[in-house]
């Protein structure tokens, strides 16, 4: 994903978050977490490679969680 496309996606996510309730955000976060773990499990990667994948995406996940927390605090 290019930087500009990533920025566009983040902006779209911010707009969606502004319209969501706290419960919807928690449900969405749980759904995303479930999908990530399901994809990793179904990939049949070794545990070390699974940890490597999680290490690569942890900053994006952290950014989204921080954004959700900021929106929740403003509600």
Steps between C-alpha positions, in 0.01 A plus 500: 500500500647834400530782750230711332264204482571425867425865588175485301401181680580653840292809416209281393532303824501821704179614334336165565612506863345840555163352406527184712378450855727358769335157482536492122870584534557221750310254280703610196828466690404149614404403144830629360698318769309179427567531125872560553536201729292279270710595197820430690375164626375394156829602339674200660805714571736388770454679835819699440372627164160580656676714760693669220176589323353638822818701557464655153137608550511596869566870432198524269286324758630727776426809289142386443447420867638840603264666252204305639594595855523867401156486339353317802638763736329771295157330522 
